[in-house]
Amino acid sequence: MASSEEDSTVEEKENNKKSISPFARTWLIFYNIAMTAGWLVLAIAMIRFYMGKGTHKGLYRSIQKTLKCFQTFALLELVHCLIGIVHTSMLVTGVQVSSRIFMVWFITQSIKQIQNEESVIVFLFVWTVTEITRYSFYTFNLLNHLPYFIKWARYNLFIILYPVGAAGELLTIYAALPYVQKTGMYSLRLPNKYNVSFDYYYFLLIVMASYIPLFPQLYFHMLRQRRKVLHGEVVVEKDD
């Protein structure tokens, strides 16, 4: 999914800060500063490429190493949840991080023919803005000095960026389908010694279909969090 928004609100973050050790807090500050810097480097590289070349073609190839590095580094967020230094949903974090890594490694990186698609630039732009905002939000919050404009950006920009990013991801997967079907990449055909089959083409169709139930849930959850954080509304979450 386009967004990497977790369940925690500002109030919950405050409680989390009080419950973790000074070492863990120092590590989280370092981690979030590093990730903010990484995505800023990525943003600058994208702007410089476009200003120099005047086209998006070749942009992905020019920034792919930085993208793969920092997006894969985000796997540490699962470790943070697992060891309890960040009190967010392991399931939600796992889905969000794995979906990003899937888009990078198993779609865009694996299928070079789609790297110049406009949809790739769309979701890269959304990811970059989202992550710079998100990690800077966490950094300043951990430092007990959260500027309002970062808080405002965190809970407002997603309204537009989230659906645009999801559209970019879906269009990119759609563009990959003909190449996957033609090459049979990542597919396992019968007969084989394992006596199992896997068709990556149909797997991608399932992934695209999964956006239908998942996207509205995550999007409206963030809208509820926005009302709670920015407007002080009491939001009652329904148990599933």
Secondary structure, 3 states (H helix, E strand, C coil): CCCCCCCCCHHHHHHHHHHCCHHHHHHHHHHHHHHHHHHHHHHHHHHHHHHHHCCCCCHHHHHHHHHHHHHHHCCHHHHHHHHCCCCCCHHHHHHHHHHHHHHHHHHHCCCHHHCCCHHHHHHHHHHHHHHHHHHHHHHHHHCCCCCHHHHHHHCCCHHHHHHHHHHHHHHHHHHHHHHHHHHCCCCECCCCCCCCCECHHHHHHHHHHHHHHHHHHHHHHHHHHHHHHHHCCCCCCCCC
